[in-house]
Amino acid sequence: MIARWIMPAARTAFRQRRFVSTPKEVFTELSDENDPKRASIFEYSWGSWLENDVVEKEKRRTEFSIKGLNDLLAQVVKPFQGSVLLPVAHNVSVLKDNVDLVKTGFSHIKQISSIHEGKHHRIYKLQLDHQEDELVLRVPYKLDSEVYTDRRIKSEAATMDFLAKKLGLNVPRVLAYSSVAENPVGIPFMLMEFKKGELLMRKWNPLTPGSVNDEKSKTELMSVISPIAEFNKKVTDLTFTHYGSLYFKEDGFEHIVDEPYVGESEESLKNRWVIGPTVEKAYYRNKDVEAAEIDKFVGPWTVEQPLKMVADLAQLELENLQKQGHDQAVPVYKKLAQVAEKLFDVESKTIPHMDALLAPRLALPDLDPMNVIVGDETWFIDFEGACIKPFLLSSYPKFVQYSGPKIFDLEADVEDYDKLDDVAKQQYEYMFYRTRNQFYWELALNETNKELLGVISPAVKLIKSAYLSALDAKTEKDYLYVENGLVELYTMWPHYESAAIVKGPNPLTFSEQELQAYETAFQDYQTELSSMPFAATGGWVPQDMFARLLEQKLLVEKNGSYTFDRDKLLQ
């Protein structure tokens, strides 16, 4: 059924927030797809890159059809047949239970506001006629393969539906989504309800002064950590039948017959979701191998093989590196593949509640105060990359994650701390704050789920550090972090074997020459990173800072890239 275009001359207002404080408002005709005034609402404006700035910004250009979006919203209110997903438009899935997000009488979008330019996607707020409730349009940047974009959007929509319907958690309802660009909007997208409030991040000050268990600083930090830990507790309470990621069964996964979890009694939830291939990003990032080859290594995995996902990640990365000719990293991933399924003795009694730690549980990689909205209620957003895996193999949320030297008391743990200069003191203070904040996360875990407390063991952290580094590896030289984890494990393996934590004799071998080469390469990489401005952000600079650096002539442009004038920096 094709909806009649009710108001072909309807005007839509744009509000574009850049790094300036006053938003710019622009009006456009809904039917005029070629209106040049629209360009600013699609262009990336939140920062610039020191290298390949034009290319990077083009990847983050989010142009879409406003008329197509308007037509889609008009179609939503029409009657369609379907149980969970409605075939409202080509390659668009609409959640039947959520069509009430568009009220009867809708004719056009009144205003589109760009409200956030994130790492992976852009967020627009939509104001519709005939209703006060607003919608969010989330558009991913063109950073990933079509296969990964397809899977992660489908999986995220299903995961949000599961969190809301099965677990009853405060998650925005998804109205519609498309995982491919061939749709009326012209770009992959998700449409969901808008939730008003302030980001919990406004309360997060990780460097707030105060010793461990200092009442004032602890209260301040725990006011952010506790609600996230409590939400994560509810997410991880339910266990599943396989490892992988959630999808709607109707979304092309009708061939999967296994129920995702045991004991569903609600008829409307039976056969609603299934567990399919993982959408954990490491399995798709920077891959040159064919999609069919990737599919050999992305699950779903049976509950009897809790460490198979580690072996598959190592093997997939190994094949990819060999195809790319990245010879230096190949031996490292061969070692990871060799040790993967022996990392833990799955029958170990040394680690308490091993069965619970290995059980398939939902893992949310973007748990962060940036993704928590505090209003009349607290709402959680952004479930991209959610996957089902052992809690034993999960990482801490990035906002409290820390793998450096642990300092719990500056005076007691740092020799002659009071005699250090201010710069050295600041470095140790930073280590202390990171240690303290991670400790508070572990404290929250102890309060919410003691059964899973085994993950705080220093042995567990060291054993899985190479695997976690492989999950986070983004650049060509990040394999050195994987190797660092393997070298530490190689050294400690005999102790862990005698404690019955790992399985069997040490499978890792390093020659003296390999160890010397690793140590030199790792130190050189650390020196390289420390000497590169904005290395931690991949060369990305916030736009207000970038503008100041250009104005002060501290940045020099050449062939579309920028370098620092070191002479001026040292003046």
Summary of the structure (lengths in Angstrom):
residues: 571
radius of gyration: 25.2
end to end distance: 68.9
largest distance: 77.8
contacts: 1709
relative contact order: 0.10
helix: 43%
strand: 17%
